[in-house]
Amino acid sequence: MSETVIEAEKKLRRRLGTLGAIRKEIVRVYQEARTAGADPLQVQFYRALTFILSSAAAVRKDEAIEDIEQRLNALEKSSEVKK
């Protein structure tokens, strides 16, 4: 297996369950990309990782907003019942 494939597998195993974890991973990928140089294949690899991480962050944000909306609706319903 090539070194790039092994590194990609390690990255996939990292937990990205929170926005904070995704942010840290984006920073880590950025720092790694800065040291990788200008090899077009490496640049494309890091672009792909960044796109995937950005998509994951958007999904997490949407999930958080949906959770807040559900909690707000529940609070509104409970306050209407108390009136």
N, CA, C and O atoms as a printed pandas DataFrame, in Angstrom:
     atom_number atom_name residue_name chain_id  residue_number  x_coord  y_coord  z_coord
0              1         N          MET        A               1    0.837   -1.181    0.000
1              2        CA          MET        A               1    0.000    0.000    0.000
2              3         C          MET        A               1    0.880    1.242    0.000
3              4         O          MET        A               1    1.927    1.271    0.647
4              5         N          SER        A               2    0.456    2.251   -0.718
5              6        CA          SER        A               2    1.263    3.470   -0.771
6              7         C          SER        A               2    1.096    4.277    0.512
7              8         O          SER        A               2    0.130    4.114    1.259
8              9         N          GLU        A               3    2.048    5.129    0.733
9             10        CA          GLU        A               3    2.023    5.961    1.941
10            11         C          GLU        A               3    0.793    6.862    1.968
11            12         O          GLU        A               3    0.215    7.094    3.030
12            13         N          THR        A               4    0.392    7.371    0.807
13            14        CA          THR        A               4   -0.781    8.245    0.731
14            15         C          THR        A               4   -2.048    7.501    1.125
15            16         O          THR        A               4   -2.896    8.054    1.825
16            17         N          VAL        A               5   -2.188    6.256    0.687
17            18        CA          VAL        A               5   -3.368    5.463    1.022
18            19         C          VAL        A               5   -3.412    5.184    2.513
19            20         O          VAL        A               5   -4.474    5.268    3.130
20            21         N          ILE        A               6   -2.271    4.853    3.098
21            22        CA          ILE        A               6   -2.213    4.587    4.537
22            23         C          ILE        A               6   -2.590    5.837    5.317
23            24         O          ILE        A               6   -3.351    5.759    6.281
24            25         N          GLU        A               7   -2.065    6.992    4.909
25            26        CA          GLU        A               7   -2.401    8.247    5.583
26            27         C          GLU        A               7   -3.890    8.542    5.447
27            28         O          GLU        A               7   -4.521    8.989    6.405
28            29         N          ALA        A               8   -4.456    8.298    4.274
29            30        CA          ALA        A               8   -5.885    8.539    4.059
30            31         C          ALA        A               8   -6.719    7.644    4.969
31            32         O          ALA        A               8   -7.727    8.090    5.518
32            33         N          GLU        A               9   -6.316    6.402    5.132
33            34        CA          GLU        A               9   -7.049    5.490    6.006
34            35         C          GLU        A               9   -6.984    5.945    7.462
35            36         O          GLU        A               9   -7.971    5.856    8.193
36            37         N          LYS        A              10   -5.831    6.426    7.872
37            38        CA          LYS        A              10   -5.694    6.946    9.235
38            39         C          LYS        A              10   -6.626    8.134    9.443
39            40         O          LYS        A              10   -7.264    8.259   10.488
40            41         N          LYS        A              11   -6.699    9.002    8.440
41            42        CA          LYS        A              11   -7.548   10.187    8.536
42            43         C          LYS        A              11   -9.015    9.798    8.615
43            44         O          LYS        A              11   -9.788   10.423    9.342
44            45         N          LEU        A              12   -9.400    8.771    7.870
45            46        CA          LEU        A              12  -10.791    8.333    7.903
46            47         C          LEU        A              12  -11.178    7.781    9.269
47            48         O          LEU        A              12  -12.341    7.861    9.666
48            49         N          ARG        A              13  -10.225    7.233    9.975
49            50        CA          ARG        A              13  -10.515    6.656   11.296
50            51         C          ARG        A              13  -10.692    7.711   12.388
51            52         O          ARG        A              13  -11.254    7.428   13.446
52            53         N          ARG        A              14  -10.215    8.915   12.129
53            54        CA          ARG        A              14  -10.359    9.968   13.132
54            55         C          ARG        A              14  -11.828   10.299   13.327
55            56         O          ARG        A              14  -12.617   10.269   12.382
56            57         N          ARG        A              15  -12.178   10.610   14.544
57            58        CA          ARG        A              15  -13.571   10.948   14.852
58            59         C          ARG        A              15  -13.853   12.384   14.440
59            60         O          ARG        A              15  -13.107   13.303   14.776
60            61         N          LEU        A              16  -14.934   12.556   13.713
61            62        CA          LEU        A              16  -15.346   13.885   13.275
62            63         C          LEU        A              16  -16.782   14.128   13.700
63            64         O          LEU        A              16  -17.596   14.618   12.917
64            65         N          GLY        A              17  -17.088   13.784   14.938
65            66        CA          GLY        A              17  -18.453   13.844   15.428
66            67         C          GLY        A              17  -18.932   15.217   15.855
67            68         O          GLY        A              17  -20.130   15.409   16.065
68            69         N          THR        A              18  -18.035   16.170   15.990
69            70        CA          THR        A              18  -18.444   17.502   16.420
70            71         C          THR        A              18  -17.867   18.546   15.465
71            72         O          THR        A              18  -16.914   18.282   14.732
72            73         N          LEU        A              19  -18.462   19.728   15.491
73            74        CA          LEU        A              19  -17.922   20.815   14.668
74            75         C          LEU        A              19  -16.500   21.162   15.095
75            76         O          LEU        A              19  -15.653   21.472   14.258
76            77         N          GLY        A              20  -16.246   21.109   16.386
77            78        CA          GLY        A              20  -14.900   21.388   16.885
78            79         C          GLY        A              20  -13.881   20.408   16.342
79            80         O          GLY        A              20  -12.778   20.802   15.961
80            81         N          ALA        A              21  -14.243   19.128   16.303
81            82        CA          ALA        A              21  -13.340   18.107   15.773
82            83         C          ALA        A              21  -13.096   18.321   14.281
83            84         O          ALA        A              21  -11.980   18.134   13.795
84            85         N          ILE        A              22  -14.138   18.709   13.566
85            86        CA          ILE        A              22  -13.989   18.974   12.133
86            87         C          ILE        A              22  -13.095   20.185   11.917
87            88         O          ILE        A              22  -12.235   20.177   11.036
88            89         N          ARG        A              23  -13.296   21.235   12.724
89            90        CA          ARG        A              23  -12.436   22.417   12.607
90            91         C          ARG        A              23  -10.972   22.063   12.842
91            92         O          ARG        A              23  -10.094   22.504   12.101
92            93         N          LYS        A              24  -10.714   21.267   13.871
93            94        CA          LYS        A              24   -9.339   20.862   14.165
94            95         C          LYS        A              24   -8.746   20.066   13.012
95            96         O          LYS        A              24   -7.573   20.227   12.675
96            97         N          GLU        A              25   -9.556   19.212   12.412
97            98        CA          GLU        A              25   -9.079   18.414   11.287
98            99         C          GLU        A              25   -8.782   19.298   10.079
99           100         O          GLU        A              25   -7.796   19.078    9.375
100          101         N          ILE        A              26   -9.630   20.296    9.840
101          102        CA          ILE        A              26   -9.374   21.219    8.728
102          103         C          ILE        A              26   -8.056   21.953    8.949
103          104         O          ILE        A              26   -7.277   22.111    8.008
104          105         N          VAL        A              27   -7.794   22.400   10.159
105          106        CA          VAL        A              27   -6.536   23.083   10.467
106          107         C          VAL        A              27   -5.361   22.132   10.283
107          108         O          VAL        A              27   -4.328   22.517    9.737
108          109         N          ARG        A              28   -5.518   20.888   10.739
109          110        CA          ARG        A              28   -4.453   19.907   10.590
110          111         C          ARG        A              28   -4.148   19.636    9.117
111          112         O          ARG        A              28   -2.985   19.568    8.719
112          113         N          VAL        A              29   -5.199   19.483    8.313
113          114        CA          VAL        A              29   -5.018   19.249    6.873
114          115         C          VAL        A              29   -4.346   20.456    6.232
115          116         O          VAL        A              29   -3.464   20.305    5.387
116          117         N          TYR        A              30   -4.760   21.643    6.630
117          118        CA          TYR        A              30   -4.147   22.865    6.094
118          119         C          TYR        A              30   -2.651   22.902    6.406
119          120         O          TYR        A              30   -1.834   23.176    5.527
120          121         N          GLN        A              31   -2.302   22.626    7.652
121          122        CA          GLN        A              31   -0.896   22.659    8.036
122          123         C          GLN        A              31   -0.093   21.598    7.290
123          124         O          GLN        A              31    1.041   21.840    6.877
124          125         N          GLU        A              32   -0.690   20.426    7.124
125          126        CA          GLU        A              32   -0.024   19.361    6.378
126          127         C          GLU        A              32    0.145   19.753    4.910
127          128         O          GLU        A              32    1.186   19.492    4.308
128          129         N          ALA        A              33   -0.870   20.372    4.348
129          130        CA          ALA        A              33   -0.810   20.791    2.945
130          131         C          ALA        A              33    0.261   21.854    2.738
131          132         O          ALA        A              33    0.933   21.865    1.706
132          133         N          ARG        A              34    0.425   22.737    3.702
133          134        CA          ARG        A              34    1.441   23.795    3.575
134          135         C          ARG        A              34    2.845   23.204    3.463
135          136         O          ARG        A              34    3.700   23.759    2.772
136          137         N          THR        A              35    3.084   22.087    4.136
137          138        CA          THR        A              35    4.418   21.474    4.102
138          139         C          THR        A              35    4.586   20.502    2.933
139          140         O          THR        A              35    5.698   20.046    2.668
140          141         N          ALA        A              36    3.502   20.182    2.235
141          142        CA          ALA        A              36    3.558   19.179    1.166
142          143         C          ALA        A              36    4.166   19.714   -0.121
143          144         O          ALA        A              36    4.643   18.936   -0.947
144          145         N          GLY        A              37    4.157   21.011   -0.300
145          146        CA          GLY        A              37    4.728   21.572   -1.518
146          147         C          GLY        A              37    3.682   21.767   -2.600
147          148         O          GLY        A              37    2.480   21.762   -2.331
148          149         N          ALA        A              38    4.153   21.941   -3.825
149          150        CA          ALA        A              38    3.266   22.308   -4.923
150          151         C          ALA        A              38    3.002   21.155   -5.899
151          152         O          ALA        A              38    2.635   21.400   -7.048
152          153         N          ASP        A              39    3.177   19.934   -5.470
153          154        CA          ASP        A              39    2.896   18.788   -6.325
154          155         C          ASP        A              39    1.401   18.780   -6.671
155          156         O          ASP        A              39    0.566   18.746   -5.767
156          157         N          PRO        A              40    1.053   18.811   -7.959
157          158        CA          PRO        A              40   -0.359   18.893   -8.353
158          159         C          PRO        A              40   -1.235   17.773   -7.781
159          160         O          PRO        A              40   -2.389   18.015   -7.430
160          161         N          LEU        A              41   -0.701   16.560   -7.684
161          162        CA          LEU        A              41   -1.491   15.464   -7.114
162          163         C          LEU        A              41   -1.761   15.686   -5.633
163          164         O          LEU        A              41   -2.865   15.430   -5.152
164          165         N          GLN        A              42   -0.760   16.159   -4.918
165          166        CA          GLN        A              42   -0.937   16.449   -3.498
166          167         C          GLN        A              42   -1.928   17.592   -3.293
167          168         O          GLN        A              42   -2.776   17.543   -2.402
168          169         N          VAL        A              43   -1.809   18.612   -4.122
169          170        CA          VAL        A              43   -2.728   19.755   -4.028
170          171         C          VAL        A              43   -4.171   19.275   -4.225
171          172         O          VAL        A              43   -5.068   19.659   -3.474
172          173         N          GLN        A              44   -4.379   18.445   -5.224
173          174        CA          GLN        A              44   -5.721   17.925   -5.492
174          175         C          GLN        A              44   -6.217   17.064   -4.331
175          176         O          GLN        A              44   -7.392   17.127   -3.968
176          177         N          PHE        A              45   -5.330   16.265   -3.753
177          178        CA          PHE        A              45   -5.668   15.426   -2.605
178          179         C          PHE        A              45   -6.148   16.286   -1.442
179          180         O          PHE        A              45   -7.178   15.994   -0.834
180          181         N          TYR        A              46   -5.410   17.337   -1.135
181          182        CA          TYR        A              46   -5.795   18.198   -0.012
182          183         C          TYR        A              46   -7.058   18.997   -0.319
183          184         O          TYR        A              46   -7.852   19.263    0.583
184          185         N          ARG        A              47   -7.252   19.376   -1.562
185          186        CA          ARG        A              47   -8.508   20.039   -1.941
186          187         C          ARG        A              47   -9.688   19.121   -1.700
187          188         O          ARG        A              47  -10.717   19.541   -1.171
188          189         N          ALA        A              48   -9.534   17.869   -2.088
189          190        CA          ALA        A              48  -10.614   16.905   -1.893
190          191         C          ALA        A              48  -10.917   16.719   -0.414
191          192         O          ALA        A              48  -12.081   16.695   -0.013
192          193         N          LEU        A              49   -9.869   16.589    0.399
193          194        CA          LEU        A              49  -10.083   16.441    1.845
194          195         C          LEU        A              49  -10.793   17.659    2.426
195          196         O          LEU        A              49  -11.710   17.524    3.236
196          197         N          THR        A              50  -10.372   18.829    2.015
197          198        CA          THR        A              50  -10.988   20.055    2.521
198          199         C          THR        A              50  -12.450   20.141    2.109
199          200         O          THR        A              50  -13.296   20.546    2.906
200          201         N          PHE        A              51  -12.751   19.767    0.884
201          202        CA          PHE        A              51  -14.143   19.776    0.422
202          203         C          PHE        A              51  -14.986   18.815    1.255
203          204         O          PHE        A              51  -16.088   19.160    1.679
204          205         N          ILE        A              52  -14.474   17.623    1.486
205          206        CA          ILE        A              52  -15.213   16.627    2.275
206          207         C          ILE        A              52  -15.426   17.127    3.701
207          208         O          ILE        A              52  -16.521   17.003    4.250
208          209         N          LEU        A              53  -14.387   17.685    4.293
209          210        CA          LEU        A              53  -14.512   18.203    5.657
210          211         C          LEU        A              53  -15.489   19.369    5.731
211          212         O          LEU        A              53  -16.254   19.477    6.689
212          213         N          SER        A              54  -15.470   20.236    4.733
213          214        CA          SER        A              54  -16.421   21.354    4.704
214          215         C          SER        A              54  -17.851   20.842    4.574
215          216         O          SER        A              54  -18.769   21.376    5.197
216          217         N          SER        A              55  -18.032   19.815    3.771
217          218        CA          SER        A              55  -19.363   19.214    3.630
218          219         C          SER        A              55  -19.813   18.592    4.945
219          220         O          SER        A              55  -20.975   18.723    5.330
220          221         N          ALA        A              56  -18.900   17.919    5.632
221          222        CA          ALA        A              56  -19.231   17.319    6.927
222          223         C          ALA        A              56  -19.600   18.398    7.947
223          224         O          ALA        A              56  -20.519   18.212    8.745
224          225         N          ALA        A              57  -18.889   19.517    7.919
225          226        CA          ALA        A              57  -19.203   20.616    8.830
226          227         C          ALA        A              57  -20.588   21.175    8.541
227          228         O          ALA        A              57  -21.337   21.483    9.469
228          229         N          ALA        A              58  -20.937   21.308    7.269
229          230        CA          ALA        A              58  -22.266   21.819    6.906
230          231         C          ALA        A              58  -23.358   20.876    7.391
231          232         O          ALA        A              58  -24.401   21.322    7.870
232          233         N          VAL        A              59  -23.123   19.587    7.269
233          234        CA          VAL        A              59  -24.108   18.606    7.749
234          235         C          VAL        A              59  -24.258   18.712    9.261
235          236         O          VAL        A              59  -25.378   18.701    9.772
236          237         N          ARG        A              60  -23.153   18.815    9.976
237          238        CA          ARG        A              60  -23.211   18.946   11.443
238          239         C          ARG        A              60  -23.956   20.218   11.849
239          240         O          ARG        A              60  -24.745   20.199   12.794
240          241         N          LYS        A              61  -23.712   21.311   11.146
241          242        CA          LYS        A              61  -24.416   22.562   11.456
242          243         C          LYS        A              61  -25.917   22.397   11.233
243          244         O          LYS        A              61  -26.727   22.834   12.051
244          245         N          ASP        A              62  -26.278   21.764   10.122
245          246        CA          ASP        A              62  -27.699   21.537    9.835
246          247         C          ASP        A              62  -28.346   20.667   10.913
247          248         O          ASP        A              62  -29.479   20.918   11.323
248          249         N          GLU        A              63  -27.620   19.643   11.368
249          250        CA          GLU        A              63  -28.137   18.794   12.433
250          251         C          GLU        A              63  -28.347   19.588   13.718
251          252         O          GLU        A              63  -29.351   19.414   14.409
252          253         N          ALA        A              64  -27.393   20.459   14.032
253          254        CA          ALA        A              64  -27.500   21.266   15.247
254          255         C          ALA        A              64  -28.686   22.220   15.158
255          256         O          ALA        A              64  -29.416   22.396   16.133
256          257         N          ILE        A              65  -28.878   22.833   14.004
257          258        CA          ILE        A              65  -30.002   23.752   13.819
258          259         C          ILE        A              65  -31.320   23.005   13.935
259          260         O          ILE        A              65  -32.265   23.489   14.559
260          261         N          GLU        A              66  -31.379   21.823   13.331
261          262        CA          GLU        A              66  -32.599   21.011   13.407
262          263         C          GLU        A              66  -32.910   20.640   14.855
263          264         O          GLU        A              66  -34.068   20.681   15.272
264          265         N          ASP        A              67  -31.889   20.282   15.615
265          266        CA          ASP        A              67  -32.081   19.944   17.029
266          267         C          ASP        A              67  -32.589   21.150   17.813
267          268         O          ASP        A              67  -33.489   21.014   18.641
268          269         N          ILE        A              68  -32.029   22.310   17.564
269          270        CA          ILE        A              68  -32.463   23.532   18.251
270          271         C          ILE        A              68  -33.914   23.852   17.896
271          272         O          ILE        A              68  -34.702   24.224   18.766
272          273         N          GLU        A              69  -34.263   23.707   16.623
273          274        CA          GLU        A              69  -35.646   23.971   16.195
274          275         C          GLU        A              69  -36.621   23.018   16.889
275          276         O          GLU        A              69  -37.689   23.445   17.329
276          277         N          GLN        A              70  -36.268   21.736   16.993
277          278        CA          GLN        A              70  -37.140   20.770   17.661
278          279         C          GLN        A              70  -37.302   21.107   19.135
279          280         O          GLN        A              70  -38.403   21.025   19.678
280          281         N          ARG        A              71  -36.204   21.487   19.782
281          282        CA          ARG        A              71  -36.277   21.849   21.201
282          283         C          ARG        A              71  -37.106   23.109   21.401
283          284         O          ARG        A              71  -37.875   23.205   22.359
284          285         N          LEU        A              72  -36.952   24.081   20.496
285          286        CA          LEU        A              72  -37.727   25.313   20.580
286          287         C          LEU        A              72  -39.212   25.031   20.393
287          288         O          LEU        A              72  -40.040   25.575   21.124
288          289         N          ASN        A              73  -39.558   24.188   19.425
289          290        CA          ASN        A              73  -40.958   23.811   19.222
290          291         C          ASN        A              73  -41.532   23.127   20.449
291          292         O          ASN        A              73  -42.673   23.386   20.832
292          293         N          ALA        A              74  -40.744   22.254   21.069
293          294        CA          ALA        A              74  -41.202   21.576   22.279
294          295         C          ALA        A              74  -41.437   22.581   23.407
295          296         O          ALA        A              74  -42.422   22.471   24.137
296          297         N          LEU        A              75  -40.546   23.554   23.554
297          298        CA          LEU        A              75  -40.723   24.583   24.580
298          299         C          LEU        A              75  -41.964   25.433   24.310
299          300         O          LEU        A              75  -42.715   25.759   25.230
300          301         N          GLU        A              76  -42.171   25.787   23.050
301          302        CA          GLU        A              76  -43.343   26.580   22.696
302          303         C          GLU        A              76  -44.634   25.815   22.991
303          304         O          GLU        A              76  -45.594   26.393   23.501
304          305         N          LYS        A              77  -44.659   24.535   22.678
305          306        CA          LYS        A              77  -45.843   23.719   22.956
306          307         C          LYS        A              77  -46.090   23.595   24.447
307          308         O          LYS        A              77  -47.231   23.667   24.902
308          309         N          SER        A              78  -45.020   23.408   25.210
309          310        CA          SER        A              78  -45.192   23.267   26.660
310          311         C          SER        A              78  -45.637   24.585   27.297
311          312         O          SER        A              78  -46.379   24.571   28.279
312          313         N          SER        A              79  -45.198   25.712   26.758
313          314        CA          SER        A              79  -45.639   26.993   27.305
314          315         C          SER        A              79  -47.091   27.286   26.939
315          316         O          SER        A              79  -47.802   27.939   27.703
316          317         N          GLU        A              80  -47.539   26.805   25.771
317          318        CA          GLU        A              80  -48.935   26.984   25.377
318          319         C          GLU        A              80  -49.851   26.144   26.263
319          320         O          GLU        A              80  -50.951   26.582   26.600
320          321         N          VAL        A              81  -49.422   24.969   26.636
321          322        CA          VAL        A              81  -50.226   24.088   27.495
322          323         C          VAL        A              81  -50.370   24.710   28.881
323          324         O          VAL        A              81  -51.432   24.597   29.493
324          325         N          LYS        A              82  -49.351   25.349   29.377
325          326        CA          LYS        A              82  -49.378   25.956   30.715
326          327         C          LYS        A              82  -50.273   27.199   30.777
327          328         O          LYS        A              82  -50.717   27.579   31.861
328          329         N          LYS        A              83  -50.542   27.829   29.641
329          330        CA          LYS        A              83  -51.355   29.049   29.646
330          331         C          LYS        A              83  -52.749   28.707   29.894
331          332         O          LYS        A              83  -53.603   29.592   29.938
